[in-house]
């Protein structure tokens, strides 16, 4: 449990984005929860810390223009952006490892997508749920289940189904096709954010997404020009599974935020709906709940759908090793992505994953004997440029407020009255 203290330290730098102070008689509640109660006569004072702004671009002369352009470029490389970029690429690499190992497992006749997802969720559950119980106490954890359990259940359900479809697609199509089609979650995420949350994107953010998609298009063109073979019927079926998974991931990104922000009640939907939880709840709570509900739901599905296939599946040393590596990589993704949602956004997370296509090529060269086309390499550079453009005007701190705290109903059980450190 001591090792999980790093999550406590990670949450502290993000508590100052939006804070509220309550001025009133001693003992009054200062909880920022939706279910908070203010003492009579108390005054709520909102203090908002403006995020840093980018230096302006000067158009007075060519010299000033290029010098201001350089200053703007340097301003992008803040600590928060460096963390966002590093976390995004680490997650992208982990997703590539998951894809490669899944492809290898399928080639060996081990096709158990529910079992695969179940094991990854189980690791998150056994690590983070006991720590949540330690921090909240058993009564506090039970209160958490009563108040927010149904939200995490819906979030876990959609995430499990998306993960199931994602893994299942590898049984019908190849590695690069799966990774390319997964990028469909980006426009879905942006559209639903705009539709439900009223999110306003600066034109540079849209341009950054388009640049990254151009890089993706270069990868698609490379795939087409190399004339990769396959079975059209199976490939179409696999592509359908991957598009459905990407849609579930994309739809879930903003749903919980929009409902909780406007209606004071959240109905989460899939992977990136974690963003609202990650911005307002301790990471160990979010990951622990995701792991618990994901483990239960995928476990039930495994028992119903795959109980016979498990008995006849190959369980040799190589298969177990591939499965072990897959589970470790998936657990890292589930553990790190909520933190990236907090320091950047769910949209940035999905854009970051576009580079996984390039990493997939590197693995494919050695494992699956892919023939690389020259467009793959500039495509990777174009995607990274798109990531830089995404934060050319907007800063990571502007992507959404973070107010991390232990829920008020947990503090009430522990007899605490003020806002507790998460």
N, C-alpha and C positions, 0 to 999 in steps of 0.2 A: 504493500500500500504506500510505502514511503516513496516509491518510484513515481507514483501518480501525482505527487505534489507539484510536478512540473506543470500540470494542467491548471493548478491554482495560480501559479506565477504568470501563465500565459493570459489569464483572464484579467489581471489587474490593469495592463496598459489600455484596455478598451473600455474601462468603466467611465472615463471622463468625457466620452463623446456627448452623451446627454445625461445630465444628473438632475435630480430634484431634491431640494432641501425643504423641510417642513419646519416652520417657525411656530411654536406653540408651547403649551405647558409641558413640563418634564413628563416623560412616560408616554407621550403621544406617539402614534405610529408614523413611521416614515417610510413605510413599505411602498415601493413603486408597482406592486402587483395590481392586477385588475380587480382583485377582491379586497383591496386595502380599504380601511376605514379610518377617516381622519377624526381627530378629537374636535369637539365643538370649539369654534373660535380660532382654529388653526388656519394658517395662511400658507398656500402652496406657492412656492416661488420656483420657476423653471429657469435654470441657468444653462444656456447652450454655448458650448465652445465651438466657435467657427473652425471648420477644417482648413488646413493651409491651402492657399490658392497658387495656381501656377503663375510664374512671371509672364507679363504680357509680351507679345511679339511686336516689335517696332518695324514700321514700313517707311520710315522717313528716308532711309538711304540703304543701298545694298549692304554696306558695311554693318550698319546697325541691325539690319534684318538678320544677317547670318550670325552676328554675335548674340542677339536675343534668342535666335533659334537654338544656339548652343547652350545658352543659359537655361532655356526651357527643357532641353534634353537632359541636362544635368539635374534639373529639379525633379525629374521622374524617378531618379534612383535614390529614393528615400529608403529608410529601414523597412517601412511597411510594404513598399513595392517589392523590395528585394525578397522579403519573406513570402509575399504572395507569389512571386515568380518561382522561387525555389520550391515552395510547397506544391504549386501547380505542376511543375515538371517532375517532382518526385511522385505525385499521384499519377501523372501521365505514364511514367515508367512502370509503376505498379500495375496499372490497368493493362499495359502491354504484356507484362509478365503473366497476368491472369489469362489474357487472350492466348498467349503462346502455349502456356501449360494446358489450357483447356483444349486447344487444337491438338496437342500431342496426346492428351488423354483420349479424345475422340478417335484419333487414328489407331489407338491401341484397343479400341472396343469398350472403353470405360465411359459410358454416356449416362450419367446420373446427375442432372442439373440441380434437382432439389437437394440431394445429399450434399453436393458441393456447396450450395448456398447455406444449408443448415450448419455445416461445420464452421464456416466463417463467422456466422452470427453467434455461434456458441462460444467462440474465443472471446468476442467482445463482451458477451454476457458474463462469463466467468471472471473476467478481469475487472470490468467497470461497475457491475451491479453490486458486488460486495463492498467496493469502495464507496459507492453512493450510500449504502446502508450504514457504513461506518461514519460518514459525514452527517447524514440526516438522522440517524438512529432508526430503529425498526419501526417505531410509531410514525416518525416523520416520513419514512419511505412508504409506509402503508397509506398515509395521507396523500402522498404524491400519486400513488396508484389510483386512489379514489377520485382525485381532482383532474389529473392529466393523463391517466392511463389510457382512456379511450382515444385521445388525440394521438398518442404514440402508437396505439394499435393500428389506427387507420394509416398512419405514416408508414409503419412497418409492413402492413399488408400490401400497399402499393409498391413499396420498395422491393419486397420479396418477389412479387409478380414480375416486376420489371427485370430484376436480376435473373429470375428463372427463364424468361424469354430471351434475355441476353445470352445466357449460357447455352440454352437450347439451340439458338441460331447457329452455333459453331458445328452442330451435327449435320447441317444442311448446306453450308457455304464455306468459303475459305476465310482465312485470317484477315486479309486486307479489305475484303468486301464488308465484313462485319464492322471493322474499325471505321471505315468510311461512312457507312450508313448511320452509325451511332452519332455522327455530327448533326443529324436532324434535330436533336434535342435543343440545339442552340437557338434556331429561329422560333421553335415552339416556346421555349422559355421566355424569350424577349417579347413575343406577341402576347402571351398570357400575362406577363408582368404589366405590359401596357394596358391590356384590356381590363384586368381585375384590380390592379394596384394604382393605375394611373401613372406609372413610372415614366418620367421624361428623360430621354437619353439625349446627350449632346451629340451633334452630328459627327464629331470625331469618334465617339464610341461606336456608332453605326458603321462609320467608315472602317474602323479597326476590325469589326466583325466581318465586313465585306472583304477586307484584305486577307484575313485568315481563311475565309471561305474560298478565295481565289487560290490560296495555297493548297486547300483541300481539292479544288478542281484540278490543279496540276497533278496531284496524286492520282485522281480518277483518270485523267488523261494518260498518265504513265501506265496505269493498270490496263487501260484499253489498248494502248499501243503495243504493249508486250504480249497481248492476245493470250491472257491466261486461260487455260482450259478448265472445264468443269461440267457438271450435269445441269442443264438449264432448268429443269423442273425442280430439282432439289434446291438449286441456288435461289430460285424465285421464292420458294417456301421459306428458306432461311432468311432471305432479305426481308420478307414480310414479318417474321419474328423480330428481327433487329429493328425495323421501323416502329413496330408496336412498342418495343422496350424503350426506344429513344423517346417516343411520344409520352409514355408514362413518366419517364424521368423529367422531361421538359414540362409537362403539365403540373407536376408536383412542386416545381421550384418556387413559384410565388403564391400558391393557393393558401397556405397556412398564414402567410404574412398578411395577405389582403383581408382575410376574414377576421383575424385576431386584431388587426390594427383598426378596422372600421366598425366591427360588430362586437368587439371585446370577447370573442369566442372563436377558437381556432378549429378548423377542420383540415388537418394536414393531408397531403396526398402522396408524395413519393420522395425520391432521394433528396432533392434539393429543397424540399419543404423544411428540411432541417435548418435552413438559414435562420428562420425566426427563432427557433429554439436555441440555436447556437449563439444568437445575439442577446438572448435574455435569460438563458439558463446555463448553469455550469456544464462544461463539456462532459464531465464524467456522468452527469445525469442523462444528457442527450444520448451519448454512446451506449450507456448501460441499458436504457429503455429501448433503444433501437435494437440492441443485441438480444434482449429478452424476448420482445414481441416477434422479432424476425426469426429467432430460434424456435419459438412455439409454432408459428404459422408454417414455416418451412418444414418443421419436424412432422406436423400433421400431414402436410402434402407428401412428404417422403414416405410415411407409413401407408398412405392410400395408393400412391401412384407407383412407387419404386420398391416396394417391399420384396417383390419377386426378383426384380432385376439386380438388387444388391447381392442376392445369393449366387447368381450366375456370373456376375461381373468379375473380371480379372483383378486379383489383389496381390500381384507379384511385387517384388521390391521396387522396381522402377516406377510402377503405377503409384504405389504409396508415396514414394519420394516426390513425384510430380504433384500429387494431391496435397502433400504437406507444404510444398512451395506455393501452390495456388492459395491455400488457406491463409498462409502468412501474409501474402501480398494483398489478399482481399481484406484481411483484418486491418492492415495498415491503411488501406483506402477508407474503410469505415471510421477509423480512429482519427485520421488527419483531415478529411474533407470538411467536417463541421468547423474546424479552426480556420480553414481557408474561406468558408462562407462568412466568417466573422471579420477577418482582416481584409477581405475583398468582396466577393459576391458569388452567388451561385452561377450567374452568367459567365463570370470570369473563369470559374472552375471548368465549365464546359468548353470554353474557348481554349483553355490550357490543354485539354485532352486531345486537341487536334494534332499536337506533336506526337501523340502515341502512334500515329500512322508511320512516322519516320522511324521511331524506335522499333515498331513492328517489322519494318523492312530490314533493319539491322539483324534482328533475330532470325527473320526469314531467310536471309542470305546464308546463314550458317546451319540452320535447322531444316528448312524446307527447300533449300536450293533455289530461291527466287532469283530471277535475272533482273538486276536493277536497271532502271532507265534513268538517264541523266537528269530528268525533271524532278526526281525524288529529292535531290539534295537542295536545289534552290527553293523547292516547295517548303521545306522545313524552315529555311531562312524567312520566307514570306510569312509563314504562320507566326513566327516569333516577332516579326515587325508588326503584325497585326495586334499582338499582345501589348506592345509598347504604345501603339497608337490608341488603344482602348483607354489608356490612362494618360494620354497626351494632354487633355484638358481637365478631365475629372480626376480627382485623387482617390486612393483606396478609402480614405476616411469619409468621403462623401457618399459612399455606396449604401449607407444605412446606419442608424444609430445603434450603439451597443450599450446595454444596461444590464450587466450580468449580476445576478443576485440569487440567493437561496429563496425559494418561494415563501410567501408570508404564512401560509398554512403550516409549513414546516417549522418556521420560527415560533409560531404560536404554540406548537406542541412542546418546543424546547423552552418556552417561557421568555423568549426574547421579544423586545419591543422595537428596537431600531433596525435599520437595514443591515443585514449580516453580510460579511465578506464571503464570497463564493469560493 
